[in-house]
């Protein structure tokens, strides 16, 4: 399928929204899943999958425990990269940029769209830290649920982060590995588009 025509978009955020909408129709699940790469201040890298829940002018936003490995790295070295790969469409999007923390009101709003059990899971998980057994986690979950029959308050360590893109690259698989690559680079308040060799 020839999709290079839709690279005429001047705004890569709008183009990403279109690609994501198409991926939501063809991917088996979690079209908003992306590999998130972070690093320590001395440059030691780490990568894992996250669900990007919002994409707007503020950036590519996700939510997590700020005391986790990725949370600590994002606070100490506030730069990150994301990679979306939609195998069904043979497309990829890479995002690089600075990281900002979402205001508490925005995080509260999103937290309360999650299911009650997901809220409890966020409250009881000491993410990235050693856990003696699965039974201990299940016990913590059940105890918290019994002690908090009403609204679950967002844990103070549960934050929202946004990657404010400096660069966004759109990749389209091509025959003979002659892929199409288009790099959008932020230039003040505008974007500059460059075609790259595969």
BELHUPE-V552033 format. One record per helix or strand of 3 or more residues. SS is the DSSP state (H for helix, E for strand). FROM is the first residue (numbers start at 1). TO is the last residue. If there is no record, write none. Layout:
# BELHUPE-V552033
((SS | FROM | TO) (SS | FROM | TO))
This chain:
# BELHUPE-V552033
((H | 4 | 8) (H | 12 | 26) (E | 33 | 39) (E | 45 | 51) (E | 54 | 56) (E | 59 | 65) (H | 69 | 76) (E | 79 | 86) (E | 91 | 101) (H | 104 | 111) (H | 116 | 124) (H | 134 | 147) (E | 158 | 172) (H | 175 | 177) (E | 180 | 187) (E | 190 | 196))
